Amino acid sequence: MGYRPPRSVPRHRLLQMGALLSTTPFVDSVVAQLGRSFSLNEAVTVPDLRRRIVAVWGSSSTINEALGKTVTTLRRLGVMEGGGRTPVTAAPGLTVASLVSTWLVHAVMLARQVQSLDTYDAKNAAELFWV
């Protein structure tokens, strides 16, 4: 029998996204770039995103492949739509229970490597555009 998330957390996608943010700096930088673009109502395509990520992480086949895998993962988790040369968009936001929202804020703190986050920054974190 496979793993089943607890009934108190009906949307395991929230936990998966939080885990990706808090443990994978590359994914965090991609999600933050997307979140900033979405908050500015800026159309962004995967090639645009690739240029931005290469500016941060450097150019290599590993970075290009990692970006492709990250975009695919974000689409499969239902937090973004589109891709290729068509603009990517944020999928409708997921509803978050208070217990999970606390955990997601902690995931952002881990990703940013900070000890604390004020309420405004937590509420407006670019990394959490999908909630």
Residue pairs with C-beta under 8 A, 6 or more apart in sequence:
5 12
5 15
8 97
8 99
9 15
9 97
9 99
9 100
11 94
11 95
11 100
13 77
13 78
13 79
13 94
14 94
14 96
14 100
14 104
14 131
15 100
15 103
16 77
17 31
17 77
17 79
17 104
17 130
18 100
18 103
18 104
18 107
19 107
20 27
20 28
20 31
20 73
21 27
21 28
21 31
21 104
21 107
21 108
21 110
21 111
21 127
22 28
22 106
22 107
22 108
22 110
22 111
23 110
25 111
26 57
26 66
26 70
27 70
27 73
28 111
28 112
28 127
29 53
29 56
29 57
30 49
30 53
30 67
30 70
30 71
30 74
31 74
31 126
31 127
31 129
31 130
32 126
32 127
33 44
33 49
33 52
33 53
34 44
34 49
34 74
34 80
34 88
34 90
34 126
34 129
35 125
35 126
35 127
35 128
35 129
36 126
37 43
37 44
38 89
38 90
38 129
39 124
39 126
39 129
43 87
44 87
44 88
45 84
45 85
45 86
45 87
45 88
46 67
46 68
46 71
46 83
46 84
46 85
46 88
47 85
49 67
49 71
49 88
50 64
50 67
53 63
53 67
54 63
54 64
57 63
71 80
71 83
71 88
74 80
75 81
75 83
78 91
78 94
79 90
79 91
79 94
79 129
79 130
80 88
80 89
80 90
80 91
80 130
81 88
81 89
81 90
81 91
82 88
82 89
90 129
90 130
91 130
93 129
93 130
93 131
94 130
94 131
95 131
96 104
96 131
101 131
104 128
104 131
105 117
105 122
105 125
108 117
108 122
108 125
108 127
108 128
109 115
109 116
109 117
111 127
117 125
